[in-house]
Amino acid sequence: MSAADEILDVVDRDDRVVGRAPRGEVYARGLLHRCVFVQARDAEGRIFVHRRTASKLVFPSHYDMFVGGVLGAGESYAQAALREAEEELGVSGLPQPAPLLKFLYEGEGGAWWSYVHEVRCTLPVAPQEAEVDWYAFLPEEEVRARVAAGTWAWVPDGLEAYRRLRAFRAAGA
């Protein structure tokens, strides 16, 4: 089965399931669905940053400071956060990512409910070559500087999640 054939829950503006459809149809019709973002940090607290492969359906060849993806039909945010983090980092045995904040992303590429999580990854990573074509653990100051400089093409939804996460943390939550 191709990624476009994967069945996703379709949700409303209150994040209630109202139906199901293949991912390709969800994207083509701009249907609301669910997505997880997981900020992975290494033992030193550096953030996993990667460049997506050119073959990705959404935001190919863009940089991201999160791993994650869409939820399959019937999957919870918590299940998806762990599954996506382990898949994209190429590890098994991660602790359950901690949920931090949820928001409705509406911007470039469409709209979807987005739940931001974080996880500490002390295991050696081996990201999927089909998903990630470059990666590094970068200090938070470097990530902040690269975002501010605007020289890297960041995935817009990840950039929005990053900004919201920084505001969430600054508010002391």
C-alpha positions as CSV (number, residue, x, y, z in Angstrom):
1,M,0.0,0.0,0.0
2,S,1.3,3.4,-0.9
3,A,1.3,6.4,1.5
4,A,-1.5,8.0,-0.5
5,D,-3.7,4.9,0.1
6,E,-3.3,4.9,3.9
7,I,-6.7,5.5,5.6
8,L,-6.9,8.5,7.9
9,D,-9.6,9.8,10.2
10,V,-11.2,13.0,9.0
11,V,-12.0,15.4,11.8
12,D,-14.0,18.6,12.3
13,R,-12.8,21.9,13.7
14,D,-13.3,20.5,17.3
15,D,-11.1,17.5,16.5
16,R,-14.0,15.1,16.4
17,V,-13.9,12.2,13.9
18,V,-16.5,12.7,11.2
19,G,-15.3,10.1,8.7
20,R,-12.4,8.3,7.0
21,A,-10.6,8.7,3.7
22,P,-7.3,7.7,2.0
23,R,-4.4,10.1,2.6
24,G,-4.3,11.1,-1.0
25,E,-7.9,12.2,-1.0
26,V,-7.5,13.9,2.4
27,Y,-4.7,16.0,0.9
28,A,-6.3,16.6,-2.5
29,R,-9.6,17.8,-0.9
30,G,-8.0,19.7,2.0
31,L,-9.8,17.6,4.6
32,L,-9.0,18.2,8.3
33,H,-7.0,15.3,9.8
34,R,-4.6,14.7,12.7
35,C,-0.8,15.0,12.9
36,V,1.8,14.6,15.6
37,F,5.0,16.6,16.1
38,V,7.7,15.1,18.4
39,Q,10.8,17.2,19.3
40,A,13.5,14.7,20.0
41,R,16.5,15.7,22.1
42,D,19.7,13.8,22.7
43,A,21.3,13.3,26.1
44,E,22.9,16.7,25.9
45,G,19.6,18.4,25.1
46,R,20.3,19.1,21.5
47,I,17.4,19.0,19.0
48,F,17.1,16.5,16.2
49,V,16.9,18.5,13.0
50,H,16.6,16.9,9.6
51,R,15.9,17.5,5.9
52,R,13.0,15.6,4.4
53,T,13.6,13.6,1.3
54,A,12.5,14.9,-2.1
55,S,10.0,12.1,-2.4
56,K,7.8,13.2,0.6
57,L,4.2,14.0,-0.3
58,V,4.2,17.2,1.8
59,F,7.0,19.7,2.0
60,P,9.7,17.7,0.1
61,S,13.4,18.7,0.8
62,H,12.4,21.0,3.6
63,Y,14.1,21.1,7.0
64,D,12.2,20.2,10.2
65,M,13.0,20.3,13.9
66,F,10.4,17.7,14.7
67,V,9.7,14.1,13.7
68,G,6.2,13.0,13.3
69,G,3.4,12.6,10.8
70,V,-0.3,11.9,10.3
71,L,-2.3,9.6,12.5
72,G,-3.8,6.5,10.9
73,A,-7.5,5.8,11.2
74,G,-8.3,4.9,14.8
75,E,-4.8,5.8,16.1
76,S,-4.4,8.0,19.2
77,Y,-2.1,11.0,19.3
78,A,0.1,9.1,21.9
79,Q,0.3,6.0,19.8
80,A,1.2,8.0,16.7
81,A,3.8,10.1,18.6
82,L,5.7,7.0,19.7
83,R,5.3,5.1,16.4
84,E,6.5,8.1,14.3
85,A,9.4,9.0,16.6
86,E,10.7,5.4,16.5
87,E,10.2,5.1,12.8
88,E,11.8,8.4,11.8
89,L,14.6,8.1,14.3
90,G,15.2,4.5,13.4
91,V,15.1,3.3,17.0
92,S,13.0,1.1,19.2
93,G,12.5,1.3,23.0
94,L,12.0,5.1,23.2
95,P,10.0,6.3,26.3
96,Q,6.5,7.5,25.5
97,P,6.8,11.1,24.2
98,A,5.3,13.6,26.6
99,P,2.3,15.6,25.2
100,L,2.8,19.4,25.4
101,L,0.3,21.4,23.4
102,K,-2.3,21.0,20.7
103,F,-3.4,23.5,18.0
104,L,-5.2,23.7,14.7
105,Y,-2.6,24.4,12.0
106,E,-4.0,26.4,9.1
107,G,-1.5,27.5,6.6
108,E,0.6,26.4,3.6
109,G,-0.2,22.9,2.7
110,G,-3.6,22.8,4.3
111,A,-5.1,22.4,7.8
112,W,-4.7,19.7,10.4
113,W,-4.9,19.2,14.2
114,S,-1.4,19.1,15.5
115,Y,-0.3,17.7,18.9
116,V,3.3,18.6,19.9
117,H,5.2,16.2,22.1
118,E,8.8,15.8,23.2
119,V,11.1,12.9,23.9
120,R,14.6,12.3,25.1
121,C,16.5,9.9,22.7
122,T,19.7,8.6,24.2
123,L,19.9,5.7,21.6
124,P,22.0,5.9,18.5
125,V,19.7,7.0,15.7
126,A,19.4,5.6,12.2
127,P,16.7,7.6,10.4
128,Q,14.8,6.1,7.5
129,E,16.5,6.9,4.2
130,A,13.0,7.1,2.6
131,E,12.1,9.9,5.1
132,V,15.3,11.7,6.0
133,D,18.1,12.7,3.7
134,W,20.3,14.7,6.2
135,Y,20.2,15.0,10.0
136,A,22.1,16.3,13.1
137,F,21.4,17.0,16.7
138,L,21.8,20.8,17.0
139,P,22.0,23.0,20.1
140,E,18.8,25.0,20.7
141,E,20.7,28.3,20.1
142,E,21.7,27.1,16.6
143,V,18.2,26.0,15.7
144,R,16.9,29.4,16.9
145,A,19.6,31.2,14.8
146,R,18.8,29.2,11.7
147,V,15.1,29.9,12.0
148,A,15.8,33.6,12.5
149,A,18.2,33.7,9.5
150,G,15.6,32.2,7.1
151,T,18.3,30.6,5.0
152,W,16.8,27.1,5.3
153,A,13.4,26.1,3.9
154,W,11.6,24.9,7.0
155,V,8.3,22.9,6.8
156,P,5.7,25.6,7.6
157,D,3.7,23.4,10.0
158,G,6.8,22.5,11.9
159,L,7.9,26.1,12.0
160,E,4.5,27.0,13.4
161,A,4.7,24.2,16.0
162,Y,8.2,25.4,16.9
163,R,7.0,29.0,17.5
164,R,4.0,27.8,19.5
165,L,6.3,25.5,21.6
166,R,8.7,28.4,22.3
167,A,5.8,30.6,23.4
168,F,4.3,27.8,25.5
169,R,7.7,27.3,27.3
170,A,8.2,31.0,27.7
171,A,4.8,31.2,29.4
172,G,6.1,28.7,32.0
173,A,3.8,25.9,31.0
